[in-house]
C-alpha cells in the first residue's frame, strides 16, 4: 500500500511542482493537461494548458496534484507536509526557498527537540513543517 498526498492548486500546479523539484532535488513526473483529455470540456478553453494531473517525486514520496477547475479551488486546510531533513544547512536552504512569497507561521529555529524546526505556507498556499533533528556526523 502506498499513500500519496494529492494537492489542489488554483492554476499554479506546474509552477509549484517545478519549484518543488528544484527546492527539494526531486524529479518531475508526467504532467497531463486538460486539453486533449476527456476533462477538456469541463474547463474554459483558456484553461486547457493547466494541469489535470501531475506528480513530483521527492525522496521516497510522490506528491500528486492538479489545477482545480475554475470556481472549484479551495485553499489547503487541515493538513501539513512534514519534511525530515538530515542537516541544518539543507533545512535552512529549503525553508528559505519555501518562505519566499509565503507565510511563516514559526521561523526556522533551534527547539528542545530539533536543531531546526519551522512552519511555513509556501507561495502556493501549501503548508510545510521543516524538521532537522540533528546534523549528521561529519566524516573525518
Residue frames as a rotation matrix with the C-alpha (Angstrom) as fourth column:
UNK 1
0.585 0.811 0.000 0.00
0.811 -0.585 0.000 0.00
0.000 0.000 -1.000 0.00
UNK 2
-0.665 -0.731 0.152 1.20
0.735 -0.677 -0.042 3.50
0.134 0.084 0.987 -0.82
UNK 3
0.512 0.756 -0.408 -0.29
0.783 -0.606 -0.140 6.76
-0.353 -0.248 -0.902 0.39
UNK 4
-0.580 -0.672 0.460 0.48
0.803 -0.566 0.187 9.90
0.135 0.479 0.868 -1.60
UNK 5
-0.274 0.469 -0.840 -0.62
0.311 -0.783 -0.539 13.45
-0.910 -0.409 0.069 -0.79
UNK 6
-0.240 0.292 0.926 -2.78
0.956 -0.095 0.278 14.95
0.169 0.952 -0.256 -3.56
UNK 7
-0.541 -0.100 -0.835 -2.61
0.436 -0.883 -0.176 18.75
-0.719 -0.459 0.522 -3.71
UNK 8
0.393 0.713 0.581 -5.04
0.915 -0.244 -0.320 21.14
-0.087 0.657 -0.748 -5.37
UNK 9
-0.664 -0.639 -0.387 -3.86
0.543 -0.769 0.338 24.34
-0.514 0.014 0.858 -7.00
UNK 10
0.442 0.795 -0.414 -5.55
0.318 -0.571 -0.757 27.42
-0.839 0.203 -0.505 -8.39
UNK 11
0.999 -0.018 0.037 -3.87
0.031 -0.246 -0.969 27.29
0.026 0.969 -0.245 -11.80
UNK 12
0.446 -0.887 0.115 -0.29
-0.883 -0.458 -0.107 27.03
0.148 -0.054 -0.988 -10.48
UNK 13
0.889 -0.043 0.457 0.28
-0.139 0.924 0.356 23.26
-0.437 -0.380 0.815 -10.31
UNK 14
0.735 -0.643 0.214 3.01
0.542 0.369 -0.755 23.14
0.406 0.671 0.620 -12.96
UNK 15
0.261 -0.624 0.736 4.86
-0.354 -0.772 -0.529 26.10
0.898 -0.122 -0.423 -11.43
UNK 16
0.561 0.010 0.828 4.56
-0.826 0.069 0.559 24.60
-0.051 -0.998 0.047 -7.94
UNK 17
0.926 -0.187 0.328 5.81
0.152 0.980 0.129 21.15
-0.345 -0.070 0.936 -8.98
UNK 18
0.523 -0.790 0.318 8.76
0.410 -0.094 -0.907 22.68
0.747 0.605 0.275 -10.87
UNK 19
0.265 -0.366 0.892 9.54
-0.705 -0.705 -0.080 24.72
0.658 -0.608 -0.445 -7.74
UNK 20
0.740 0.039 0.672 9.39
-0.568 0.572 0.592 21.60
-0.361 -0.819 0.445 -5.53
UNK 21
0.883 -0.459 0.102 11.59
0.439 0.728 -0.526 19.73
0.167 0.509 0.844 -7.99
UNK 22
0.229 -0.826 0.516 14.28
0.049 -0.519 -0.853 22.45
0.972 0.221 -0.078 -7.73
UNK 23
0.257 -0.085 0.963 13.93
-0.827 -0.535 0.173 23.15
0.500 -0.841 -0.208 -3.99
UNK 24
0.588 0.081 0.805 13.88
-0.644 0.649 0.405 19.55
-0.490 -0.757 0.433 -2.79
UNK 25
-0.539 -0.805 -0.249 16.02
-0.786 0.375 0.491 17.99
-0.302 0.460 -0.835 -5.53
UNK 26
0.044 0.695 0.718 13.04
-0.192 0.711 -0.677 15.99
-0.980 -0.108 0.165 -6.75
UNK 27
-0.945 -0.249 0.213 12.07
0.132 0.303 0.944 14.55
-0.300 0.920 -0.253 -10.10
UNK 28
-0.336 0.848 -0.410 9.12
-0.794 -0.489 -0.361 15.92
-0.507 0.204 0.837 -12.04
UNK 29
-0.521 0.264 0.812 6.77
0.342 0.936 -0.084 13.20
-0.782 0.234 -0.578 -13.26
UNK 30
-0.646 0.374 0.665 4.28
0.712 -0.019 0.702 13.27
0.276 0.927 -0.254 -16.11
UNK 31
-0.691 0.494 -0.527 2.04
-0.093 -0.784 -0.614 16.33
-0.716 -0.375 0.588 -16.40
UNK 32
-0.553 0.610 0.567 -1.31
0.833 0.395 0.387 15.71
0.013 0.686 -0.727 -18.03
UNK 33
-0.963 0.182 -0.197 -3.16
-0.178 -0.983 -0.037 18.76
-0.201 -0.001 0.980 -19.28
UNK 34
-0.151 0.985 0.078 -6.90
-0.103 0.063 -0.993 19.33
-0.983 -0.158 0.092 -19.59
UNK 35
0.250 0.257 -0.933 -6.65
-0.906 -0.278 -0.320 19.91
-0.342 0.925 0.163 -23.35
UNK 36
-0.265 -0.306 -0.914 -6.85
-0.760 0.649 0.003 16.69
0.593 0.696 -0.405 -25.30
UNK 37
-0.999 -0.043 0.001 -8.26
-0.033 0.751 -0.660 14.78
0.028 -0.659 -0.751 -22.32
UNK 38
-0.351 0.930 -0.113 -11.81
0.737 0.349 0.579 13.63
0.577 0.120 -0.808 -21.53
UNK 39
0.015 0.312 -0.950 -11.87
0.890 -0.437 -0.130 16.51
-0.456 -0.844 -0.284 -18.99
UNK 40
-0.842 -0.455 0.290 -11.29
0.539 -0.718 0.439 19.21
0.009 0.526 0.850 -21.65
UNK 41
-0.271 0.834 0.481 -14.99
0.377 -0.367 0.850 20.11
0.886 0.412 -0.215 -21.75
UNK 42
0.467 0.474 -0.747 -15.09
0.850 -0.006 0.528 20.80
0.246 -0.881 -0.405 -18.01
UNK 43
-0.079 -0.550 -0.832 -12.80
0.611 -0.686 0.395 23.84
-0.787 -0.477 0.390 -18.25
UNK 44
0.790 0.306 -0.532 -12.81
-0.159 -0.735 -0.659 27.01
-0.593 0.605 -0.532 -20.36
UNK 45
0.865 -0.455 0.213 -10.57
0.386 0.330 -0.861 26.89
0.322 0.827 0.461 -23.47
UNK 46
0.429 -0.729 0.534 -8.05
-0.530 -0.682 -0.504 29.27
0.731 -0.067 -0.679 -21.83
UNK 47
0.378 -0.218 0.900 -7.62
-0.863 0.270 0.428 26.71
-0.336 -0.938 -0.086 -19.02
UNK 48
0.946 0.131 -0.297 -6.70
-0.263 0.845 -0.465 23.85
0.190 0.518 0.834 -21.40
UNK 49
0.185 -0.965 -0.188 -2.95
-0.183 0.154 -0.971 24.11
0.966 0.214 -0.148 -20.75
UNK 50
0.060 -0.108 0.992 -3.47
-0.984 -0.174 0.041 23.75
0.169 -0.979 -0.117 -16.99
UNK 51
-0.812 -0.525 -0.255 -2.62
-0.461 0.845 -0.270 20.51
0.357 -0.102 -0.928 -15.21
UNK 52
0.325 0.921 -0.215 -5.37
-0.655 0.383 0.652 17.89
0.683 -0.071 0.727 -14.94
UNK 53
0.987 -0.138 0.078 -2.98
0.032 0.655 0.755 15.53
-0.155 -0.743 0.651 -13.09
UNK 54
0.412 -0.911 -0.029 0.72
-0.358 -0.133 -0.924 15.65
0.838 0.391 -0.381 -12.33
UNK 55
0.947 -0.148 -0.285 3.35
0.321 0.492 0.809 14.43
0.020 -0.858 0.513 -9.93
UNK 56
0.301 -0.923 0.241 6.76
-0.610 -0.381 -0.695 15.17
0.733 0.062 -0.678 -8.49
UNK 57
0.675 -0.181 -0.715 8.89
0.506 0.819 0.271 12.64
0.537 -0.545 0.644 -6.60
UNK 58
0.269 -0.580 0.769 10.72
-0.691 -0.672 -0.265 13.95
0.671 -0.460 -0.582 -3.55
UNK 59
-0.519 -0.490 0.701 12.84
-0.826 0.497 -0.264 11.47
-0.219 -0.716 -0.663 -1.64
UNK 60
-0.978 0.172 0.116 10.69
0.185 0.977 0.107 8.38
-0.095 0.126 -0.987 -1.20
UNK 61
-0.239 0.940 -0.244 7.41
0.340 -0.155 -0.928 10.31
-0.909 -0.305 -0.283 -1.58
UNK 62
-0.738 0.129 0.663 5.33
0.631 -0.216 0.745 11.10
0.239 0.968 0.078 -4.62
UNK 63
-0.502 0.614 -0.610 3.36
0.007 -0.702 -0.712 14.33
-0.865 -0.361 0.348 -4.41
UNK 64
-0.594 0.408 0.693 0.47
0.799 0.198 0.568 14.36
0.094 0.891 -0.444 -6.83
UNK 65
-0.370 0.504 -0.781 -1.83
0.270 -0.745 -0.609 17.20
-0.889 -0.436 0.139 -7.72
UNK 66
-0.299 0.376 0.877 -3.84
0.941 -0.037 0.336 19.18
0.159 0.926 -0.343 -10.22
UNK 67
-0.983 0.176 0.061 -5.24
-0.177 -0.984 -0.016 22.58
0.057 -0.026 0.998 -11.02
UNK 68
-0.466 0.884 0.037 -8.80
0.480 0.288 -0.829 22.64
-0.743 -0.369 -0.559 -9.74
UNK 69
-0.239 0.478 0.845 -11.44
0.911 -0.191 0.366 23.53
0.336 0.857 -0.390 -12.31
UNK 70
-0.819 -0.073 0.568 -12.25
0.002 -0.992 -0.124 27.27
0.573 -0.100 0.813 -12.25
UNK 71
-0.011 0.817 0.577 -14.51
-0.762 -0.380 0.524 28.04
0.647 -0.434 0.627 -9.30
UNK 72
0.760 0.339 -0.554 -13.66
-0.027 0.869 0.494 24.71
0.649 -0.360 0.670 -7.63
UNK 73
-0.250 -0.955 -0.162 -10.45
0.246 0.099 -0.964 25.64
0.936 -0.281 0.210 -5.83
UNK 74
0.925 0.373 0.075 -10.39
0.017 -0.238 0.971 25.63
0.380 -0.897 -0.226 -2.03
UNK 75
0.178 -0.896 0.407 -7.36
-0.794 -0.375 -0.479 26.78
0.581 -0.238 -0.778 -0.04
UNK 76
-0.218 -0.337 -0.916 -5.49
0.170 0.911 -0.375 23.97
0.961 -0.237 -0.141 1.74
UNK 77
-0.045 0.179 0.983 -6.57
-0.919 -0.393 0.029 23.29
0.392 -0.902 0.182 5.31
UNK 78
0.746 0.455 0.487 -6.41
-0.652 0.649 0.393 20.53
-0.137 -0.610 0.780 7.87
UNK 79
0.834 -0.540 0.108 -3.02
0.548 0.835 -0.056 19.08
-0.060 0.106 0.993 6.87
UNK 80
0.613 -0.747 -0.258 0.69
-0.693 -0.665 0.280 19.88
-0.380 0.007 -0.925 6.73
UNK 81
0.806 -0.483 -0.341 3.54
0.110 0.689 -0.716 18.29
0.582 0.540 0.608 4.78
UNK 82
0.803 -0.527 0.278 6.25
-0.421 -0.171 0.891 17.43
-0.422 -0.833 -0.359 7.31
UNK 83
0.713 -0.642 -0.282 9.80
-0.119 0.285 -0.951 17.09
0.691 0.711 0.127 5.99
UNK 84
0.850 -0.525 0.047 12.59
0.097 0.243 0.965 15.44
-0.518 -0.815 0.257 7.98
UNK 85
0.782 -0.623 0.023 15.99
-0.211 -0.299 -0.931 16.78
0.587 0.723 -0.365 6.91
UNK 86
0.655 -0.553 -0.515 19.37
0.697 0.706 0.127 15.37
0.294 -0.442 0.848 7.98
UNK 87
-0.386 -0.881 -0.275 21.44
0.923 -0.369 -0.113 18.58
-0.002 -0.298 0.955 8.18
UNK 88
0.105 0.459 -0.882 20.82
0.573 -0.753 -0.323 22.17
-0.813 -0.472 -0.342 9.22
UNK 89
-0.718 -0.416 -0.558 22.29
-0.173 -0.670 0.722 23.75
-0.674 0.615 0.409 6.08
UNK 90
-0.885 0.447 0.134 19.79
0.316 0.362 0.877 21.89
0.343 0.818 -0.461 3.88
UNK 91
-0.087 0.878 -0.470 16.93
0.989 0.021 -0.145 22.66
-0.117 -0.477 -0.871 6.29
UNK 92
-0.142 -0.033 -0.989 17.84
0.277 -0.961 -0.007 26.36
-0.951 -0.275 0.145 6.23
UNK 93
-0.940 -0.250 -0.231 18.13
-0.151 -0.302 0.941 26.44
-0.305 0.920 0.246 2.43
UNK 94
-0.673 0.734 0.097 14.80
0.610 0.476 0.634 24.71
0.419 0.485 -0.768 1.84
UNK 95
0.039 0.697 -0.716 12.96
0.907 -0.326 -0.268 26.80
-0.420 -0.638 -0.645 4.45
UNK 96
-0.452 -0.285 -0.846 14.37
0.030 -0.952 0.305 30.00
-0.892 0.112 0.438 2.90
UNK 97
-0.994 0.108 -0.026 13.09
-0.024 0.019 1.000 28.93
0.109 0.994 -0.016 -0.53
UNK 98
-0.402 0.901 -0.160 9.65
0.854 0.432 0.290 27.98
0.330 -0.020 -0.944 0.80
UNK 99
-0.061 0.408 -0.911 9.20
0.764 -0.568 -0.306 31.25
-0.642 -0.715 -0.277 2.66
UNK 100
-0.929 -0.264 -0.260 9.76
0.041 -0.771 0.636 33.48
-0.368 0.580 0.727 -0.42
UNK 101
-0.673 0.734 -0.098 6.28
-0.504 -0.357 0.786 34.82
0.542 0.578 0.610 -1.16
UNK 102
-0.181 0.581 -0.793 4.84
0.454 0.765 0.457 32.55
0.872 -0.278 -0.403 1.53
UNK 103
0.420 0.386 0.821 3.71
-0.588 -0.574 0.570 32.98
0.691 -0.722 -0.014 5.13
UNK 104
-0.593 -0.689 -0.416 5.91
-0.026 0.532 -0.846 31.92
0.805 -0.491 -0.333 8.03
UNK 105
0.615 0.788 -0.020 3.92
-0.067 0.077 0.995 30.52
0.786 -0.611 0.100 10.96
UNK 106
0.887 -0.462 0.014 7.04
0.027 0.083 0.996 29.69
-0.462 -0.883 0.086 13.01
UNK 107
0.538 -0.750 -0.386 10.53
-0.826 -0.375 -0.422 30.81
0.172 0.546 -0.820 11.96
UNK 108
0.635 -0.433 -0.639 13.11
0.211 0.894 -0.396 28.07
0.743 0.117 0.659 11.46
UNK 109
0.198 -0.525 0.828 14.93
-0.843 -0.522 -0.129 27.81
0.499 -0.673 -0.546 14.78
UNK 110
-0.742 -0.472 -0.476 16.50
-0.090 0.773 -0.628 25.51
0.664 -0.423 -0.616 17.34
UNK 111
0.363 0.853 0.375 13.95
-0.687 -0.028 0.727 23.86
0.630 -0.521 0.576 19.64
UNK 112
0.041 -0.336 0.941 14.21
-0.910 0.377 0.174 21.42
-0.413 -0.863 -0.291 22.53
UNK 113
0.521 0.212 0.827 13.60
-0.012 0.970 -0.241 18.50
-0.854 0.116 0.508 20.13
UNK 114
0.694 -0.184 0.696 15.41
0.717 0.273 -0.642 19.67
-0.073 0.944 0.321 17.00
UNK 115
-0.452 -0.872 -0.189 18.42
0.748 -0.486 0.453 21.55
-0.487 0.063 0.871 15.71
UNK 116
-0.927 0.256 -0.274 15.97
-0.352 -0.843 0.406 23.33
-0.127 0.473 0.872 13.41
UNK 117
-0.444 0.868 0.221 12.19
0.858 0.483 -0.173 23.38
-0.257 0.113 -0.960 13.18
UNK 118
-0.813 0.255 -0.524 9.92
-0.269 -0.962 -0.051 25.81
-0.517 0.100 0.850 11.37
UNK 119
-0.171 0.846 0.505 6.49
0.763 0.438 -0.476 26.08
-0.624 0.304 -0.720 9.79
UNK 120
-0.677 -0.076 -0.732 5.66
-0.333 -0.856 0.397 27.91
-0.656 0.512 0.554 6.57
UNK 121
0.444 0.730 0.519 2.91
0.438 0.328 -0.837 28.02
-0.781 0.599 -0.174 3.96
UNK 122
-0.588 -0.757 0.283 4.63
0.602 -0.176 0.779 28.47
-0.540 0.629 0.560 0.60
UNK 123
-0.784 0.218 -0.581 3.53
-0.399 -0.894 0.204 30.95
-0.475 0.392 0.788 -2.08
UNK 124
-0.685 0.570 -0.454 1.11
-0.242 0.410 0.880 28.32
0.687 0.713 -0.143 -3.42
UNK 125
0.113 0.752 0.649 -0.60
-0.897 -0.204 0.392 28.03
0.427 -0.626 0.652 -0.02
UNK 126
0.503 0.017 -0.864 0.81
0.078 0.995 0.065 24.57
0.861 -0.101 0.499 0.78
UNK 127
0.711 -0.197 0.675 1.70
-0.693 -0.360 0.625 24.23
0.120 -0.912 -0.392 4.49
UNK 128
0.345 -0.715 -0.609 5.10
0.090 0.670 -0.737 22.72
0.934 0.199 0.295 5.40
UNK 129
0.901 -0.319 0.295 6.94
-0.341 -0.098 0.935 21.76
-0.270 -0.943 -0.197 8.58
UNK 130
0.402 -0.859 -0.317 10.70
-0.250 0.230 -0.941 21.56
0.881 0.458 -0.122 8.25
UNK 131
0.901 -0.092 0.425 12.37
-0.397 0.227 0.890 19.44
-0.178 -0.970 0.167 10.94
UNK 132
0.249 -0.889 -0.385 16.07
-0.263 0.320 -0.910 18.74
0.932 0.328 -0.154 11.36
UNK 133
0.928 0.192 -0.319 16.59
0.210 0.437 0.875 16.55
0.307 -0.879 0.365 14.42
UNK 134
0.546 -0.826 -0.140 20.42
-0.103 -0.232 0.967 16.85
-0.831 -0.514 -0.211 14.40
UNK 135
0.386 -0.520 -0.762 23.23
-0.923 -0.224 -0.314 17.29
-0.008 0.824 -0.566 11.94
UNK 136
0.960 -0.152 -0.237 24.61
0.096 0.968 -0.233 14.05
0.265 0.201 0.943 10.59
UNK 137
0.577 -0.810 -0.104 28.07
0.166 -0.008 0.986 13.26
-0.799 -0.587 0.130 11.99
UNK 138
0.674 -0.440 -0.594 30.91
-0.734 -0.491 -0.469 14.65
-0.085 0.752 -0.654 9.89
UNK 139
0.894 -0.442 -0.078 33.29
0.399 0.862 -0.313 12.16
0.205 0.249 0.947 8.28
UNK 140
0.692 -0.699 -0.179 36.86
-0.331 -0.528 0.782 12.51
-0.641 -0.482 -0.597 9.49
